[in-house]
Amino acid sequence: MHLTVIPERCSGCKVCELACSVGRENANNPKKSRMRVMVLYPHPVIRMPIVCKQCGVPKCGEGCPTNAIYKENGVVRLDQEKCISCNQCLTSCPFGAMFLHEDIEHPFKCDLCSGDPLCVQACPKEALKFHPKHILGQAHRLSAARSYAKMSKVEYMDDGQKKTLRYAKITKGGRDER
């Protein structure tokens, strides 16, 4: 199973952060969440949940001097007994999915809540999905198809010549050229 983010659906409400912090730390404190929603302004407004990608070869573990980060049953975990809190994992994670909090002794990250992620359950917009890995590419395929559907023309090269393919705009009463 894999946790997938669909940023187009995210409203930035951060209910997922609260569900995580309450469920995992018994604290109504989103800064103790094992995932974060980044909201960037002004235009375009971007809302992007940041979660651990559970990498096949975890980059966060490559820099760990004590080998405290390991993978077990498809989940990247942090062994708190081995961790010396050097925070190398924070700088090594290419997604920024390792977190710190002054009340928590060691870095922390998403571990998929033992297979039933609280953030997915709480998300009112279904911007977070937990599904089998074999459908991972489906969201990207749909996104690519949607972007083509919004295009009025496509430019491409054919035998060294630049060509343009124009799409027709379909209306209820018939067909209009764009």
Secondary structure as the mmCIF struct_conf table of DSSP 4:
data_model
#
loop_
_struct_conf.conf_type_id
_struct_conf.id
_struct_conf.beg_label_comp_id
_struct_conf.beg_label_asym_id
_struct_conf.beg_label_seq_id
_struct_conf.end_label_comp_id
_struct_conf.end_label_asym_id
_struct_conf.end_label_seq_id
STRN STRN1 HIS A 2 VAL A 5
HELX_RH_3T_P HELX_RH_3T_P1 PRO A 7 ARG A 9
BEND BEND1 GLY A 12 GLY A 12
HELX_RH_AL_P HELX_RH_AL_P1 VAL A 15 GLU A 25
BEND BEND2 ASN A 26 ASN A 26
BEND BEND3 ASN A 28 ASN A 28
HELX_RH_3T_P HELX_RH_3T_P2 PRO A 30 LYS A 32
BEND BEND4 ARG A 34 MET A 35
STRN STRN2 ARG A 36 LEU A 40
BEND BEND5 PRO A 42 PRO A 44
STRN STRN3 ILE A 46 ILE A 50
BEND BEND6 GLY A 56 VAL A 57
HELX_RH_AL_P HELX_RH_AL_P2 LYS A 59 GLU A 62
TURN_TY1_P TURN_TY1_P1 GLY A 63 GLY A 63
TURN_TY1_P TURN_TY1_P2 PRO A 65 THR A 66
STRN STRN4 ILE A 69 GLU A 72
TURN_TY1_P TURN_TY1_P3 ASN A 73 GLY A 74
STRN STRN5 VAL A 75 LEU A 78
TURN_TY1_P TURN_TY1_P4 GLN A 80 LYS A 82
HELX_RH_AL_P HELX_RH_AL_P3 GLN A 88 SER A 92
TURN_TY1_P TURN_TY1_P5 PRO A 94 PHE A 95
STRN STRN6 PHE A 99 HIS A 101
TURN_TY1_P TURN_TY1_P6 GLU A 102 ASP A 103
STRN STRN7 ILE A 104 PHE A 108
HELX_RH_3T_P HELX_RH_3T_P3 LEU A 112 GLY A 115
BEND BEND7 ASP A 116 ASP A 116
HELX_RH_AL_P HELX_RH_AL_P4 LEU A 118 ALA A 122
TURN_TY1_P TURN_TY1_P7 PRO A 124 LYS A 125
STRN STRN8 LEU A 128 HIS A 131
HELX_RH_3T_P HELX_RH_3T_P4 LYS A 133 ILE A 135
HELX_RH_AL_P HELX_RH_AL_P5 LEU A 136 ALA A 149
TURN_TY1_P TURN_TY1_P8 LYS A 150 LYS A 150
BEND BEND8 SER A 152 SER A 152
STRN STRN9 LYS A 153 ASP A 158
TURN_TY1_P TURN_TY1_P9 ASP A 159 GLY A 160
STRN STRN10 GLN A 161 ARG A 166
HELX_LH_PP_P HELX_LH_PP_P1 TYR A 167 TYR A 167
STRN STRN11 ALA A 168 THR A 171
TURN_TY1_P TURN_TY1_P10 LYS A 172 GLY A 173
STRN STRN12 GLY A 174 GLU A 177
#
